[in-house]
């Protein structure tokens, strides 16, 4: 039977998805549907690096194969070109980029090595699906090694407009490598248009009748496939385990106060300092909220090997300390900053206990937290989502309170609107949002993508008929 082979930087976990991140859950679903192989980095740095033994792990119909990287790979590929050149460029932060040629070479080397390690594991009728900004060159390397299987690519983060992308010194090679895939998927139409505009305007591309674009002597089809979550699971997490415990704990602790919640990895793209300043502005302008509303920000550190990430963490600690010093009282602390991660089921309880979900990135591919917050709400008394106009999620989630995160005043007013919103309006907005979150699930997303990929390039031998409907699709919208 045709297997799906997923390639992503981080692999797993395959079980106990209540503890895993949102993306991992989406990918496990895809793999479980038909059986498959998940290939990527082990998370370990070793002397042998990419030349070391493959580590296999089997769980039912899914296996994982991972390899280590060497210290130089980690520095140049992961902490280097991926997170100091690509991530900031794609999030419109050219001021934070480091375009060192050595880092780029390390990135290319790791893409090549990883692809060459996968080749012997591939079967002729496999469908290969490569994920995210760590592996732009992976498909091209597979083709160079003679792989003729369908190879798709999905970019989880934004694709910037050509005026920004062209700041990347190897932008042409990057776009050329992307064009080697059969199908390139983006989160939003906005990112799709940026990519197509690049091919047409910067690479003399020509659009074909079927919508594909020919450029660099290759033909690529691109489209938008907004990612979803396992909404059914999220709407039920609060009923048991850590979800129920956290819901009860939070409600007792809040004792009638309203809670605004933010949940993000610490990252400069997430707009965290602006959030704290907006909350401060709310308290300045509308002192009646003192003692009545608090901001809970859950923000575990990430990528601490990159200097910009440590700086943002210190900035947040300083800001929350200052704002708390200014406004706190003996029985009330305005900002609670928690610097660790929680299992997903625990997050669901926290979301449900919070009157406002504050999701205000300066730039984001999609943002799964926005969808998780909606899915976790009580249909009879839902909270309000305050969403940045620069999150990919905004293309679908138009019934949120939409704000410009660069304007502290607008953010503060958005918060006030959300806190004071009457119940009927909250229910009306939530119903519309929840309908979308429960329809466009993670399972529906992968099915749409893989159906499209196999329509363009059918796998050899076995006829692929799409993944079977996942149970997570069968949850009725409330
Ligand atoms: P991220 O930038 O990591 O993902 P996001 O989409 O919000 O951003 O996903 C974060 C996930 O991690 C969510 O599932 C969330 O629940 C979880 N998470 C965050 N903070 C946590 C905490 N403190 N404890 C536990 N879990 C936490 C990238 C892109 C996004 C895109 C996704 C998926 O940057 O734009 O939406 O991939 O495609």
Boltz pocket constraint, residues with backbone or C-beta under 6 A from the ligand:
constraints:
  - pocket:
      binder: B
      contacts: [[A, 20], [A, 21], [A, 22], [A, 23], [A, 156], [A, 157], [A, 227], [A, 263], [A, 264], [A, 265], [A, 298], [A, 299], [A, 300], [A, 338], [A, 340], [A, 341], [A, 342], [A, 343], [A, 344], [A, 347], [A, 364], [A, 365], [A, 366], [A, 367], [A, 368], [A, 369], [A, 370], [A, 372], [A, 392]]
      max_distance: 6.0
